[in-house]
Amino acid sequence: LLQLQPPARAAPLTPPGPAACYGTSITSAKIQVNGVHLHYQQTGEGSHAVLLLPGMLGSGQTDFGPQLQSMNKQLFTVVAWDPRGYGKSIPPSRDFPPDFFERDAKDAVDLMQALKFKKFSLLGWSDGGITALIAAARYPNLIHKLVVWGANASVTQEDVRIYNGIRDVSKWSEKVRKPLEELYGHKYFAETCEAWVDGISHFAENSDGNICQQLLPDIKCPTFIIHGQKDPLVPQAHAEYIHKHIKGSRLLLMPEGKHNLHLRFAKDFNREVENFLR
């Protein structure tokens, strides 16, 4: 297993061949975008740039370990970002105004442009999937391909009930809670989770609970939707709706997949996504 490591001072030469795919270290840095200092991790030297967009309270480090470590580093340059107020992109503290997904979409695209990537693909999980849908619709000339999983384009009353079920972080399983508690400290983690539940629940007051339904037909890039059929947080109807409204999109259902299918079934997930991105 690769350890996260700082940029090597004098990296040993990697012999050519398959091992070279895993020969580049993962670097971390910050860059100023839209008035905030956004933290990101980057690895690989491929010509195809890919941005990984984390879920609620997530960061590159907590949400995408197996992708940063194991995606093909000869084909792809992989960037994982921490949205403002998450991970190491603090300050500012995270807040949830009505346009927080739009704000994240602009931040994400502007980050990649600041890093000098002219065109790139988006891999968005959960809230990051919603952000990726908006970015692909708003900036069609910049987005090469799109992969989303655990995402939704609207919020139903049933969704609000599910969200309220995770409002109190002390009831989360230790496995999920611990890395986030270590990252944020208990107070920030607990308060931000509550603020997120309130923020995302507001969408249920819109007509049809709309977040970004009207934007889906504007997505023109090749799109791959993956859904875990045992996802306790996002009902399958959301994935089917997105698939139906993005022309030419592909939908893959993973029978044993839950919300974190890209971590639990990382090898299968990475293979499916790499094949789609090629």
N, C-alpha and C positions, 0 to 999 in steps of 0.2 A: 504494500500500500504506500502511495506517495505521501510524504509529509508535506504540509504547507511550509514553504521555506522562503526566506527573503531572497532577493536576486543574488545569485552566486557571484562572488568576486571574480573567480576564474573557473568557470564551469568546465569540468572534464569533457573532452570531445566525446560525443555519443557515436558509437559505430553506426554506419548506415544500416538500414533494415528496419524491421518492425519495432524494435526497441526505441527507435528515434521518435516514434509517435508519442512516447511518454517522457521524452527527454527534457522538456522545457519546464522550468519551475513556474510557480504561481506568484505573480507579483501583486502587491497592494499599493494603492496610491489614492490621493485626493485631487480633485480638480474643481475649480470654481465654475458653477453653471447657474445662471438665473439668480445670482446673489447668494447662493449657498455653496458650501464645500461638500461635494458628493464623493463618497468613498466607493471605490470599485476594485475588483480583482481581475487580473487578466492573465491568460495563458495561451500557449499555442502560437504558431507562426503561419497558419494557413491563409489563403487569399479570401476565404469566405468568413466574414465577420458575423458573430452571433452574440446577441445580448440576452442574458438570462434575467428575467424579472421575477422577484420573489413575492411571496404571499403576505398576508397580514402579519405585521410585526417582524417580517423576515428580513434576511440579509443574504448576500452571496455565501457567506461562511456557513450560516445555519441551514440554508435551503438547498444548496447545490453542490455539496462536497463531491458526490460521485460523478457529476457532470464536469466540474473543474478538473478532477483528477483523470478521468478516463475517456472523455471525448477525443476524437482523433486530432492530434495537435499539428499534424502535417496539412490536413485539409482545412482546419478551422482556426480562427483566432477567437477565443471565447472570452467574453467580458461578463462579469456578474456584478450588478450594482446594488447599493443600499439606497433606496428612496429616501428623500429628506425626512428626518425625524426617526429613521430606522437604522439599525446596525450602527455603523460608525459615521453615518451622515447626521450626527447630532453635534452641536446645535444646527438648526432649530429643533425644538421639541415638536413631536408629531401632532398635527391637528387634522380635523376632518371637515373642512368647509364643503358646501354642496358640490364644488367642482374638483374635489381632491383627485379623482381619477384622471381628469383632463390635465390637471397640474402635473401629475406623475408622468403622463404620456409626453408632455412637452419637455419635462426634465430629462426623461430617458432618451428621447431623440436628440435633444441638444447636447447631452453628454456624449453620445456617439459621434456627433459632428465635431465637438470639441476635441475628441480623440482622433479626429481626421479620418473617420470611416465614412466614405461617400454613400455606400449602400450596405445594408446589413439585414440579417434575419432576426426575428424575435421569438424567444421561447418564454412563454408566460404561464406561471402557475397561480391558480386561485385569483386573488386580487391582481397579481401581476398579469394574469391572463386577460382580465378586463382592461387593464392599462394597455396591453399589447393590441387588443382589438381596436381600441380608440386610436392608438398611434398608427396602426396599419390603415385605418380609414382616413385619418387626417393628413397623413404624410405618404400617400401612395407611391411617390417617386423615389422614396428613400428605402422602402421596405422590400426586401428580396423575397423572403418566405416567412410564414407565420405558423407557429405551433402553440396551441393553448390546451391546458388541461385543468380540470377543477374550476372552470370559469363560468360566469353567468352574466347575461345581458339585462337581467331584470331581477327584482326582489319581490317575492310573494309573501303572503302572511305566514305560510308554512316556513319559508326561509327565516323570517323574523323570529319565529318560535325556536328554530335551530340555533340561531345566533345567540339568543338569550340563554340557551343551554350552555354556552361556553363563556358567558360574561364573567363568571367568577373563576379566575385562573387557579385558585386553590383546589378546584375540583378536577383540574386537568390531570392526566397521567403524568407521573414523574418524568418519564422518558421524553415527553414533548415539552414539559414545563421547564425542566432543569437547564437546557442550553440557553433558553430565552431569559431565564432568571439570572444566569451568569453573565449574559450579554448586557442586560439592562439594569439589574438590581430589581428587587421585588416591587418597589413602589411604582417606578416608571412603567414596568411591565403590566402590573395590575390596572393602573389608571389608563394606560393607552389602550388596553384591550377593551375596557368599558367604553372609552370614547369611540373606539372603532365600531362597537355594536350599535351605539347611538347613531353614529355617522352613516353607516351603511343601511340601517333600518329606515332612515329618512326617505330612501328611494322608494320604499313601499307606498309612500303617500302620492307618488307620481301616477299619472295615468298608466295602467298596465304595470306599475312598479318599475317603470323604465329607468335603466342606467344608460345603455347605449344601443338599444334595439334599432333605432333609426339609422345608425351608422353601418350596420352589418352589410347592407347591399353595396356600400361604397368600397368594401374591401376587395381589391382586384388581384392581390398576390396569391400564389398557391397557398392553401391553408389546410392544416392538419389538426383535427380536434381529437383528443384522447380523453377517454372517461373511464374511471374505475367504477364497475357496477356495484361495488360495496361502499361507495363514497358516502359517509354519514353526514357530510356537511353540504354537499351540492347534489340535489336530485338529478337523475339522468335526463329529465325533460329539458333541463337547461342546455346540455350538450346537444341534444337533438334539435332544439330551437336554433342554436348558433349554426349548426350544420345546414339546416334547411334554408337559412337566410344568407349564407355566404355561398355564392354561386361557385360550383365546381369543387367545393371543399370535400375533404375526406374525413370520415369518422371511424375511429378504432375504439371498440369497447373491450376493456380488460376485465374478464369475469371475476378475478380475485382482487382486482385493484381497489384500493381505498383512496382517500384524498391524497396521500403522499406516495402515489404509485411510482413516481420517478426515483424515490429513495428505496422503497421496499423492493421494487423490481427494476433496479437501476440498469442492469445489463440488457434486459429486453427493451426497456425504454430507450436507452442510448442507441441501441441498434436500429430500432424503428425510426427514431428521429434522424439519425445520420443518413439512413437510406433515403428518407424524404428530402433532406437538405441537399443531397448530392446533385 
